[in-house]
Amino acid sequence: MSDPVKDRAIALDRMLFDICETLQLTEAQHGKAEERYKAIARVLDGPNSPFSEIESNLYPQGSMRLGTTVKPIEGPHDLDFVCEFAVSHELVNPMTLLDEMYDLFKSHGVYGGMVDKKNRCVRITYKDEFYLDILPACRDHGNGGTCIQVPDRDQKSWSPSNPLGYAQWFENSTRRVRVTKFAAFDGRAMDKAASIQPVPDLQATEEKTVLQLIVQLLKRWRDIHYSDSTFPPISIVLTTLAADLYQGEVFLSHGLLAILERMVARLDAAHAMGHRLEVLNPSHREEDFSERWKDNLRAYHEFDSGIRMFAKAWRNVCLKSGNPNNDFEELFGEVVNNVLVRQARGLQVLRENDRLGIRASGVITSVASSISPMLRNTNHGAK
């Protein structure tokens, strides 16, 4: 017997899944990013580099490492890498380290006109679709493990971080629940071990975990909702809250709603205690991802109101019946129209091959033994 609640979740998940599929890096983009990453490594280890004699480790951080990259609405992709030197930060001047890395690329024949010095990193801006941030770092022997210290120009000092520990925490937070185009839409989950590589392989959408896809959806909503704002919430805040609040939901639609409502509850709890919400690095709690809110209450209030609006809107989508396409477009933007066109073409192929069916609840799907086939659409207009 058909379950209307489950069928609604299946239909919503199919739409969310297809939205995420349009947000992925292409194979060509991923290959270009990896090629540039290797080129940067050669410069850092080259004969003219002041770092060539120092043991170092270059590795990706952020969305590329976590598998949560999202195609920007406008502008280039942001790719983040860490260059960690095997020396104690107590032996190095942080401003000197950042300056030397900047000078290395500024004096380079290829990168000289492409480099900028940011607060904590050196940015290489390419002419096409990428900019690449290189974060210099030194070992933090005081905290041990994978903890590092990175330069902070605003503070003129070191700042704590732990990208490798964070990546491991995020991976653990996924609970190994994965979405596939077919299995998860029937409410099933798959277990699959994951490994971390210096530059992770490009994941197909069906290989991503529920949590990875939810993070992508949060980031796309952020890009739409805050398109006219000077203070959109940064990706690491959304990612950390989502991973911390995720409890292994299998359906994307249910997981997204649960995380949003738990965010609202956490905001309420912080306000009840008389302070703002803090989002700390779970692998190194000295690092405050939400530090921008300390001196910018407007940004915090915009985040608070935005999350509450999203939670309310998504609850309405999950609970009401009828066509949700307008709601999807309002939340996730123009990409929804592209998804609808692709879905329509897919349905037409199924119809033409007598593989289109309908459940008792009215949900259109591919034909299975318990599903009634739909009659083929016959065009009488030519008669």
TIVEX-941002 format. One record per residue (C-alpha): x, y, z. Coordinates in pm, whole numbers, padded with zeros to 5 digits, always signed. Layout:
# residues N
XYZ
...
# end
This chain:
# residues 383
+00000+00000+00000
+00133+00341-00096
+00248+00577+00181
+00166+00942+00087
+00423+01085+00331
+00698+00863+00194
+00593+00931-00165
+00606+01307-00097
+00956+01268+00046
+01063+01065-00258
+00936+01333-00495
+01103+01615-00300
+01429+01419-00274
+01438+01360-00648
+01413+01734-00705
+01675+01815-00440
+01908+01549-00578
+01882+01690-00930
+01946+02042-00798
+02265+01919-00631
+02369+01747-00953
+02364+02080-01136
+02591+02236-00870
+02886+01999-00914
+03224+02079-01058
+03257+01926-01403
+03531+01675-01475
+03712+01943-01675
+03691+02192-01388
+03809+01936-01136
+04099+01840-01361
+04197+02204-01405
+04186+02262-01029
+04409+01960-00967
+04652+02071-01238
+04683+02418-01084
+04723+02273-00738
+05021+02070-00860
+05168+02375-01035
+05147+02575-00711
+05324+02291-00529
+05610+02304-00782
+05657+02678-00720
+05662+02634-00342
+05924+02360-00376
+06117+02524-00661
+06480+02645-00660
+06381+03010-00609
+06152+02937-00319
+06257+03035+00035
+06064+02728+00148
+06239+02467-00070
+06459+02342+00215
+06178+02325+00471
+05967+02014+00507
+05610+02101+00417
+05275+01943+00344
+05032+02092+00092
+04672+01978+00116
+04323+02094+00021
+04080+02224+00278
+03724+02353+00269
+03461+02249+00018
+03696+02071-00222
+03819+01842+00052
+03471+01791+00199
+03301+01729-00136
+03062+02022-00091
+03163+02256-00373
+02880+02457-00525
+02885+02624-00863
+02866+03000-00793
+02581+03202-00939
+02833+03461-01053
+03209+03480-01034
+03482+03218-00992
+03509+02905-00782
+03701+02948-00456
+03952+02668-00393
+04138+02653-00060
+04471+02488+00018
+04701+02477+00320
+05079+02483+00302
+05183+02348+00642
+05550+02377+00737
+05701+02124+00973
+05830+02385+01219
+05681+02521+01539
+05491+02846+01499
+05678+02975+01804
+05996+02991+01594
+05843+03189+01305
+05711+03543+01268
+05361+03507+01120
+05374+03831+00919
+05713+03739+00776
+05581+03399+00668
+05283+03550+00489
+05499+03820+00327
+05753+03567+00201
+05486+03353+00043
+05332+03658-00122
+05673+03778-00248
+05749+03433-00395
+05442+03444-00620
+05462+03819-00685
+05811+03780-00832
+05715+03473-01037
+05694+03511-01413
+05356+03336-01436
+05183+03443-01116
+05321+03795-01070
+05010+03970-01200
+04767+03725-01044
+04855+03740-00675
+04700+03928-00383
+04769+03922-00010
+04457+03858+00198
+04415+03855+00576
+04534+03496+00624
+04630+03369+00281
+04782+03442-00057
+04528+03443-00338
+04601+03348-00698
+04325+03476-00928
+04313+03309-01269
+04160+03467-01577
+03891+03205-01608
+03677+03033-01345
+03895+02993-01037
+04077+03170-00765
+04300+02970-00538
+04378+03060-00175
+04702+02929-00022
+04706+02941+00357
+05059+02928+00504
+05075+02748+00839
+05311+02611+01101
+05277+02329+01350
+05105+02398+01679
+05303+02172+01909
+05129+02310+02216
+04791+02170+02108
+04943+01874+01925
+04778+01640+01678
+04689+01804+01349
+04650+02152+01502
+04822+02437+01321
+04866+02812+01358
+04809+03050+01065
+04901+03417+01017
+04636+03682+01084
+04719+04025+00942
+04437+04202+01126
+04562+04075+01461
+04929+04078+01355
+04969+03740+01524
+04906+03369+01490
+04555+03225+01482
+04464+02862+01568
+04320+02620+01314
+04286+02249+01237
+04168+02178+00879
+04268+01810+00883
+04094+01747+01214
+03788+01929+01088
+03774+01719+00770
+03787+01400+00978
+03513+01530+01208
+03293+01616+00909
+03347+01274+00755
+03248+01108+01084
+02938+01329+01101
+02800+01187+00779
+02720+00859+00961
+02808+00694+00628
+02449+00741+00506
+02457+00785+00130
+02202+00886-00130
+02172+00709-00462
+01939+00792-00744
+01744+00473-00687
+01807+00313-00346
+01760+00621-00130
+01442+00720-00307
+01297+00397-00171
+01409+00494+00180
+01719+00275+00192
+02076+00370+00280
+02414+00235+00177
+02738+00204+00373
+03063+00281+00203
+03402+00355+00351
+03572+00675+00243
+03937+00777+00218
+04098+01119+00220
+04338+01198-00065
+04558+01505-00118
+04314+01611-00390
+03999+01404-00352
+03859+01237-00659
+03558+01403-00818
+03246+01253-00660
+02936+01185-00863
+02622+01313-00695
+02501+00961-00617
+02828+00894-00433
+02779+01182-00191
+02638+01146+00157
+02308+01297+00264
+02503+01547+00473
+02721+01657+00181
+02413+01722-00030
+02237+01911+00249
+02542+02136+00285
+02533+02205-00089
+02165+02297-00066
+02229+02528+00230
+02506+02703+00041
+02292+02745-00273
+02006+02885-00063
+02258+03122+00099
+02372+03246-00242
+02010+03317-00340
+01874+03458-00013
+02172+03685+00059
+02242+03788-00300
+02189+04155-00213
+02347+04138+00132
+02693+04255+00231
+02702+03994+00507
+02610+03647+00381
+02696+03368+00628
+03026+03204+00538
+03029+02844+00419
+03218+02704+00717
+02945+02826+00956
+02668+02657+00755
+02876+02341+00710
+02965+02312+01078
+02610+02366+01201
+02473+02117+00949
+02728+01849+01039
+02685+01906+01411
+02305+01883+01392
+02273+01600+01140
+02141+01281+01302
+02156+01031+01017
+01833+01113+00831
+01811+00917+00506
+01573+01139+00310
+01725+01466+00194
+01402+01657+00247
+01362+01527+00603
+01728+01586+00685
+01722+01941+00555
+01410+02022+00758
+01549+01860+01073
+01877+02053+01049
+01701+02385+00987
+01468+02337+01282
+01759+02235+01505
+01944+02551+01395
+01645+02758+01503
+01635+02575+01837
+02006+02639+01889
+01959+03008+01811
+01673+03022+02061
+01884+02850+02327
+02170+03097+02279
+01934+03395+02300
+01772+03252+02614
+02120+03255+02770
+02163+03618+02669
+02428+03580+02402
+02467+03513+02031
+02519+03171+01880
+02884+03064+01865
+03009+02823+01598
+03344+02679+01703
+03572+02436+01522
+03479+02100+01681
+03834+01975+01629
+03996+02286+01781
+03761+02490+01993
+03997+02785+02014
+03900+02860+01653
+03574+03056+01631
+03422+03028+01284
+03161+03287+01382
+03409+03551+01499
+03284+03793+01232
+02964+03828+01431
+03145+03967+01736
+03166+04315+01592
+02892+04287+01332
+02549+04241+01489
+02379+04321+01159
+02539+04015+00998
+02427+03800+01290
+02070+03927+01278
+02056+03865+00903
+02174+03509+00959
+01920+03456+01238
+01625+03587+01037
+01733+03405+00720
+01754+03064+00888
+01413+03112+01050
+01259+03206+00715
+01418+02907+00541
+01301+02666+00813
+00944+02793+00789
+00940+02786+00409
+01086+02435+00387
+00842+02300+00648
+00557+02432+00432
+00702+02258+00127
+00732+01928+00314
+00384+01938+00464
+00166+02075+00189
+00048+01883-00114
+00060+02005-00471
+00332+02124-00703
+00632+02267-00512
+00820+02401-00816
+00758+02770-00739
+00875+02718-00381
+01188+02544-00506
+01270+02829-00741
+01221+03087-00467
+01459+02900-00238
+01721+02772-00483
+01698+03003-00783
+01717+02968-01159
+01887+02629-01139
+01541+02482-01066
+01421+02563-01418
+01715+02371-01565
+01627+02074-01345
+01261+02082-01453
+01358+02081-01821
+01589+01785-01768
+01327+01596-01568
+01065+01658-01838
+01297+01514-02101
+01362+01210-01880
+00990+01150-01829
+00932+01172-02201
+01193+00903-02265
+01027+00678-02004
+00685+00739-02157
+00807+00659-02507
+00951+00330-02378
+00639+00241-02174
+00839+00277-01852
+00634+00554-01691
+00397+00466-01407
+00193+00622-01131
+00156+00524-00767
-00182+00515-00595
-00088+00843-00423
-00041+01012-00762
+00340+01020-00766
+00480+00962-01115
+00772+00718-01124
+00938+00450-01334
+00735+00130-01368
+00770-00141-01103
+00555-00446-01029
+00338-00262-00775
+00287+00047-00991
+00022+00095-01257
+00168+00189-01597
+00055+00515-01753
-00099+00514-02096
+00129+00641-02367
+00052+00996-02471
-00090+00992-02824
-00070+01314-03016
-00393+01349-03224
-00307+01697-03340
-00167+01577-03668
-00486+01396-03766
# end
